[in-house]
Amino acid sequence: MELKLKSGFTFDYGNLVGDGKVTKEDVKELAGKIDEANKAIKVMREEGIIRGHLSKDGTPEKVYFSQLPYVEEGHLNSPASIKHLKELTDSVKNRVDAVVSLGIGGSYLGDKVIFDVQCGEFWNSMTTEERGGMPKIYFSGNNIDPRRTGDLIKELERSARIAKSHLKRKLVVDLMVISKSGGTLDTMSNFMVIYEELKKNPDIEVEVIAVTDPNEEKPTILKKLAMDNNWPQYSVPDGVGGRFSIFCDVGLVLAAVCGFDIEAFLNGAKDMDIACQNEDVWQNPALLNAVLKYIASEKYGRDMEVMMPYGDYLKSVSEWYIQLLAESLGKQKDRNGKDVYYGRTPIVAVGTTDMHAQTQQHQEGKLNKVVQFIRVENWDTDFVIPNSFPEVKKLADISGVKMSQALEVARQSNADALASNNRFNALFSLPKLDAYHLGELLYMLALTIAYEGELADVDAFNQPGVEAYKRIMGPSLQALKK
């Protein structure tokens, strides 16, 4: 059983629906909630309103992430904002040597997805020509780790010595700092340390790009710094939580400095949103995904989701999804203030690696998991496994097939084995790994969360649990200074 879109994107739910699994009768019994969820998401699209959603200060707050795929005048993504991003591409190309992206949460996880899909592990080892004139890219600000921060500074200083020796010029480094408030401890502490250390080096020219709250009347810390220092600015808009922000400037600035196809990415998201406006649950990928996972959790106790893409550069998608699911749906109270302790626990995995690390638990552990696979059907790069040692039968047996074919055999074998032991699993299949299909996948997952919030009657767009530790951390830091 599968739902296939015109683009080729496929949701195969055959190992999640049927006898001994979620049944079609289960879905029928949920018809009233499904209808209400459809109505709620329609209002969110048209008016930006989610029932009961409040900002941190307790006032009603609009939700605009579903607007982001549509580049239109008056939208958060407008022709002017896309032009501004293209200007960033033109500014760094063949001029800036390195960009350090400083952010945490969605400001890091979404950017890392784009980097992995576009650039891959060895981007910084390529020549400038091989990178198409785009800069090397580093990440920081996603943890307060003095050793790694020091290592990054040393790496940039090493590159500066090479630039001086071989190119007879300074190394140009852009620090791209992403924080709506400008007070994010993890991000701003790293930013200030790196900023000051690099400024001490006469062989490094330091530039700053600020991605922050655009409000100029009541500027945040970072906004005021950007205005005072004339730094280029991009927006962390109101109405878009960090875990949904990959589709706005927060994610698109990283896309702009690595040559990622922003238009194709947003088009993929837009086409997925259009497909998800179908009120028939069996024809709406995000709604169907939400309904099946919700029923699996609440009726069958499968309240853990193992997100297991097959492909190294998709592991960051799983890590991005962890935040999306955990922060959105891990809620103590429902909208009426009743204690419900709702939430499904997300788990990062990657195939085939974690077939050798986690599958024993998936296959024979507690019956509390749904394993969600992601597959790429056609890889841009592929190799036939050679018969290098014909005298060794076991090695000869695995030769003669493409690596992509072996990868899919491993995934399918895992899925079949899980299904044979009453282990729920499903598959998202992408025709190829590119900006368009990545946009489809990520947007579908984000919209799924919005639907599931409605089914569970929890606010998928707030994060009160995160604010709890922040209230403790601030005074603790002040006490430490004293």
C-alpha positions in Angstrom: 0.0 0.0 0.0 1.4 3.3 -1.0 0.6 6.9 -1.8 2.6 8.2 -4.7 2.7 11.8 -5.9 3.1 13.1 -9.4 6.7 14.0 -8.5 7.5 10.4 -7.7 7.6 11.0 -4.0 6.2 7.9 -2.3 4.8 7.0 1.1 4.8 3.2 1.4 2.7 2.3 4.5 2.2 -1.4 3.7 4.1 -2.5 6.9 2.1 0.0 9.0 -1.5 -0.7 7.9 -3.3 -4.1 7.8 -4.0 -7.1 9.9 -2.1 -7.0 13.2 -1.2 -3.3 12.5 -3.1 -0.1 12.2 -6.4 -0.9 10.5 -8.5 1.1 8.1 -11.3 0.7 10.7 -9.0 2.5 13.2 -8.7 5.4 10.7 -12.5 5.5 10.2 -13.0 5.7 14.0 -10.8 8.8 14.0 -12.9 10.5 11.3 -14.2 13.3 13.6 -10.7 14.2 14.8 -9.3 14.0 11.2 -12.0 16.4 10.0 -11.3 18.8 12.8 -7.5 18.6 12.0 -8.2 19.4 8.4 -10.2 22.4 9.3 -7.6 23.7 11.8 -4.7 23.4 9.3 -6.8 25.1 6.6 -7.3 28.1 9.1 -3.6 28.0 9.8 -2.8 28.3 6.0 -5.3 31.0 5.4 -5.1 33.1 8.6 -2.0 32.0 10.4 -4.1 31.1 13.4 -3.6 27.9 15.6 -6.2 27.6 18.3 -4.8 28.4 21.7 -1.3 29.2 20.5 0.4 31.9 22.6 3.8 33.5 22.5 6.3 33.4 25.4 4.7 36.5 26.9 1.2 34.9 26.8 -0.2 36.9 24.0 -1.8 35.3 20.8 0.8 34.6 18.1 0.4 33.8 14.5 1.9 30.7 12.9 3.3 31.3 9.4 5.5 28.4 8.5 2.9 27.1 5.9 3.3 30.4 4.1 7.0 30.0 3.5 6.9 27.8 0.3 5.0 30.6 -1.5 7.3 33.4 -2.7 5.0 36.3 -3.0 4.8 40.0 -2.2 3.8 40.5 1.4 4.9 37.0 2.4 7.9 36.2 4.6 9.6 34.8 1.5 9.1 37.5 -1.1 10.8 38.3 -4.4 12.8 40.9 -2.5 14.0 38.5 0.2 15.0 35.9 -2.5 16.9 38.7 -4.3 18.6 39.6 -1.0 19.7 36.0 -0.6 21.1 36.0 -4.2 23.1 39.1 -3.3 24.6 37.1 -0.5 25.7 34.4 -2.9 27.2 37.0 -5.2 29.0 38.6 -2.2 30.7 35.5 -1.0 31.5 33.8 -4.3 35.1 34.0 -5.2 35.8 36.5 -2.4 35.1 34.9 1.0 37.3 32.0 2.0 35.3 30.6 4.9 31.9 31.0 6.5 31.3 30.0 10.1 27.6 29.3 10.6 26.8 30.0 14.3 23.4 28.7 15.5 21.7 26.1 17.7 18.5 24.2 17.4 16.8 24.8 14.1 19.4 27.4 13.3 21.9 24.6 13.2 20.1 21.4 12.4 18.3 22.7 9.4 21.4 24.4 8.0 23.3 21.1 8.5 20.8 19.2 6.4 21.2 21.6 3.6 25.0 21.5 3.9 25.1 17.7 3.9 22.8 17.3 0.9 24.5 20.0 -1.1 28.2 19.8 0.0 28.9 16.5 1.7 31.7 15.6 4.1 34.7 16.7 2.0 33.6 20.1 0.9 36.3 21.9 2.8 39.0 19.7 1.3 38.0 20.7 -2.3 39.6 23.5 -4.2 37.8 26.8 -4.7 37.2 25.9 -8.3 35.7 22.5 -7.3 33.4 24.3 -4.9 32.3 26.6 -7.7 33.8 29.6 -6.1 31.8 29.1 -2.9 33.6 29.3 0.5 34.5 26.6 3.0 31.8 26.2 5.6 32.2 25.4 9.3 29.6 25.1 12.1 29.8 26.4 15.6 27.5 27.8 18.3 25.5 24.6 18.6 27.3 23.7 21.9 29.5 25.4 24.5 32.6 23.3 23.9 35.9 25.1 24.6 38.1 22.5 22.9 36.2 22.4 19.6 35.9 26.1 19.6 39.7 26.3 20.0 40.2 23.8 17.3 38.1 25.8 14.9 40.0 29.0 15.6 43.3 27.1 15.0 42.0 25.7 11.7 41.1 29.2 10.5 44.5 30.5 11.6 46.2 27.7 9.8 44.3 28.6 6.6 45.3 32.3 7.2 49.0 31.3 7.2 48.5 29.4 3.9 46.7 32.3 2.3 49.5 34.7 3.3 52.2 32.3 2.2 50.7 31.2 -1.2 48.2 33.8 -2.1 49.9 36.9 -0.5 46.6 38.1 1.0 44.4 38.0 4.1 42.0 35.2 4.7 38.4 36.5 4.5 36.1 34.9 7.1 32.4 35.6 7.4 30.8 34.8 10.8 27.1 34.1 10.1 25.5 34.4 13.5 21.9 33.3 13.8 19.8 34.3 16.9 16.4 35.9 17.1 17.0 37.4 20.5 20.8 37.8 20.2 21.1 36.5 23.8 21.3 32.8 23.0 24.0 31.6 25.3 25.4 28.7 23.2 25.5 30.7 20.0 26.6 34.1 21.3 29.3 32.8 23.6 30.9 31.0 20.6 30.4 34.0 18.4 32.1 36.4 20.8 35.1 34.1 21.4 35.7 33.4 17.7 35.1 37.1 16.8 37.6 38.4 19.3 40.3 35.7 18.6 40.1 36.1 14.8 40.2 39.9 15.1 43.6 39.6 16.9 45.1 37.9 13.8 46.4 40.5 11.3 46.2 37.9 8.5 42.4 37.5 8.9 39.7 39.9 7.7 36.6 39.2 9.8 33.0 40.0 8.5 29.7 39.4 10.3 26.3 38.5 8.8 23.5 38.8 11.3 20.4 36.6 11.1 18.0 38.0 13.7 14.7 39.6 14.6 14.0 42.2 11.9 12.1 44.6 14.3 13.9 48.0 14.2 11.6 49.8 16.7 12.4 47.4 19.5 15.7 45.9 18.3 17.1 42.8 20.0 20.7 42.6 21.1 21.9 41.2 17.8 19.7 43.5 15.8 21.1 46.5 17.5 24.7 45.3 17.0 24.0 44.7 13.3 22.5 48.2 13.0 25.4 49.9 14.9 28.1 48.0 13.0 26.4 48.0 9.6 26.5 44.3 9.3 24.4 42.6 6.5 21.1 41.4 8.0 18.7 38.6 7.3 15.5 37.8 9.2 14.4 35.4 11.9 10.7 36.2 11.4 7.9 36.2 13.9 5.5 33.3 13.6 8.1 30.7 12.5 9.6 28.6 15.3 13.2 27.5 15.0 12.4 23.9 14.2 10.3 25.1 11.2 12.7 27.8 10.1 14.7 25.9 7.4 12.3 27.3 4.8 13.0 31.0 5.7 16.2 33.1 5.9 17.4 31.0 8.9 18.1 28.0 6.6 18.3 29.8 3.3 21.3 31.9 4.2 23.3 28.7 4.5 21.8 27.6 1.2 22.9 31.0 -0.3 26.6 30.5 0.7 27.0 27.0 -0.6 25.2 27.2 -4.0 22.0 25.2 -3.0 19.0 25.7 -5.3 16.7 27.7 -3.1 13.9 28.0 -5.7 13.8 24.3 -6.3 13.8 23.6 -2.5 10.8 26.0 -2.0 9.0 24.6 -5.1 9.3 21.1 -3.6 7.8 22.4 -0.4 5.0 24.2 -2.2 4.1 21.2 -4.3 3.9 19.1 -1.2 1.7 21.7 0.5 -0.6 21.6 -2.5 -0.8 17.8 -2.3 -1.5 18.0 1.4 -4.6 20.2 0.9 -6.5 17.1 -0.1 -9.1 16.4 2.6 -9.1 12.7 1.9 -6.7 11.2 4.5 -5.5 8.5 2.1 -4.5 11.1 -0.5 -2.8 13.6 1.8 0.8 12.5 2.7 1.2 14.6 5.8 -2.2 13.9 7.2 -1.9 10.2 6.6 1.5 10.1 8.2 0.2 11.9 11.3 -2.9 9.8 11.6 -1.1 6.5 11.3 1.7 7.5 13.7 -0.9 8.8 16.2 -3.0 5.7 16.1 0.1 3.5 16.3 1.1 5.4 19.5 -2.2 5.8 21.2 -3.9 2.5 20.4 -0.9 0.1 19.9 1.7 1.6 22.2 4.2 2.3 19.5 5.2 5.7 20.9 8.8 5.7 19.7 9.8 6.6 16.2 13.1 5.5 14.7 13.9 7.8 11.8 16.2 5.7 9.7 17.3 7.1 6.3 19.5 5.0 4.1 22.4 7.2 3.2 25.1 8.9 5.2 24.2 12.4 4.1 20.7 12.0 5.3 21.5 11.3 8.9 21.2 15.0 9.5 17.6 14.8 8.3 17.0 12.4 11.2 18.7 14.7 13.6 16.6 17.7 12.4 13.5 15.6 12.8 14.4 14.8 16.4 13.9 18.5 17.4 10.8 18.8 15.2 9.0 16.0 16.9 10.4 16.3 20.4 9.8 20.1 20.9 6.5 20.2 19.0 4.7 17.2 20.5 6.4 16.5 23.9 3.8 18.3 26.0 2.6 17.9 29.6 -0.8 19.6 29.1 -3.4 19.7 26.3 -5.1 23.0 25.2 -7.5 22.8 28.1 -4.8 22.7 30.7 -5.3 19.0 31.4 -2.2 16.8 32.1 -1.9 14.4 29.2 1.9 13.9 29.0 1.7 13.5 25.3 4.6 12.8 23.0 6.3 10.2 20.8 10.1 9.7 21.4 12.2 10.2 18.3 15.4 8.2 17.8 18.2 8.9 15.3 19.4 6.0 13.1 21.0 5.6 9.7 21.2 2.6 7.4 23.1 0.5 7.0 25.2 1.6 9.9 22.6 1.1 12.6 21.5 -2.3 11.3 24.7 -3.3 13.1 24.0 -1.2 16.2 20.3 -0.8 16.9 18.4 -3.4 14.8 18.6 -6.1 17.5 16.5 -3.7 19.7 14.2 -2.9 16.8 13.7 -6.5 15.9 13.3 -8.1 19.4 13.0 -5.4 22.0 9.8 -3.8 23.3 6.9 -3.5 20.9 6.9 0.3 21.3 8.5 1.5 18.0 7.7 2.6 14.5 10.7 2.4 12.2 10.5 5.0 9.5 12.8 4.5 6.5 13.9 7.0 3.9 15.2 5.8 0.6 16.8 7.5 -2.4 15.8 5.6 -5.6 18.4 7.0 -8.0 21.9 8.2 -6.8 23.9 10.7 -8.8 27.0 8.7 -8.0 27.1 4.9 -8.0 29.6 2.0 -8.3 29.4 -1.6 -9.3 31.1 -3.7 -6.5 34.1 -5.3 -8.2 35.1 -8.9 -8.0 38.5 -8.0 -6.6 39.2 -11.3 -4.9 37.5 -14.1 -7.0 39.2 -16.8 -4.9 37.3 -15.6 -1.9 33.7 -16.9 -2.5 32.0 -14.7 0.2 33.5 -11.6 -1.4 32.8 -12.8 -4.9 29.1 -13.3 -3.9 28.6 -9.6 -3.1 30.3 -8.4 -6.3 28.6 -7.5 -9.6 25.8 -5.3 -8.2 25.7 -1.6 -7.7 26.3 -0.1 -4.3 22.8 1.4 -4.4 21.3 -2.0 -5.1 23.1 -3.5 -2.2 21.9 -0.6 0.0 18.3 -1.2 -1.0 18.6 -5.0 -0.5 19.8 -4.3 3.0 16.9 -1.8 3.7 14.2 -4.1 2.3 15.6 -7.0 4.2 15.4 -5.0 7.4 11.8 -3.9 6.6 10.7 -7.4 5.8 12.3 -8.9 9.0 10.7 -6.2 11.1 7.3 -6.8 9.6 7.6 -10.6 10.1 7.9 -10.0 13.9 5.0 -7.5 14.2 7.3 -4.5 14.1 5.6 -1.4 12.5 7.6 0.3 9.8 7.0 2.5 6.8 9.0 4.1 3.9 9.4 7.6 2.4 11.0 7.2 -1.1 12.6 10.1 -3.0 13.2 9.7 -6.7 16.6 11.4 -6.2 18.4 13.4 -3.6 18.2 17.0 -4.8 16.8 20.3 -3.5 13.3 19.8 -4.9 12.7 16.4 -3.3 14.4 17.4 -0.1 11.9 20.3 0.1 9.1 17.9 -0.4 10.3 15.6 2.4 11.0 18.2 5.0 7.9 20.1 4.4 5.8 17.0 4.6 7.4 16.1 8.0 6.8 19.7 9.3 3.1 19.6 8.3 2.7 16.1 9.7 3.7 17.6 13.1 1.0 20.3 12.8 -1.6 17.7 12.0 -0.6 15.5 14.9 -0.8 18.4 17.3 -4.4 18.8 16.3 -5.1 15.1 16.7 -3.6 15.1 20.2 -5.0 18.5 21.0 -1.7 19.9 22.1 0.0 23.1 20.9 2.7 21.9 18.4 4.2 25.4 18.2 5.2 26.3 21.7 8.0 25.0 23.9 7.3 25.7 27.6 9.7 23.0 28.7 12.6 24.7 27.0 11.8 28.0 28.8 11.9 26.2 32.2 15.6 25.6 32.1 16.3 29.0 30.7 14.7 30.6 33.7 17.1 28.7 35.9 20.2 29.2 33.8 20.2 33.0 33.6 20.5 33.6 37.4 22.9 30.7 37.7 25.3 32.4 35.2 25.0 35.7 37.1 25.9 33.9 40.3 28.9 32.3 38.7 30.2 35.7 37.6 29.9 37.0 41.1 
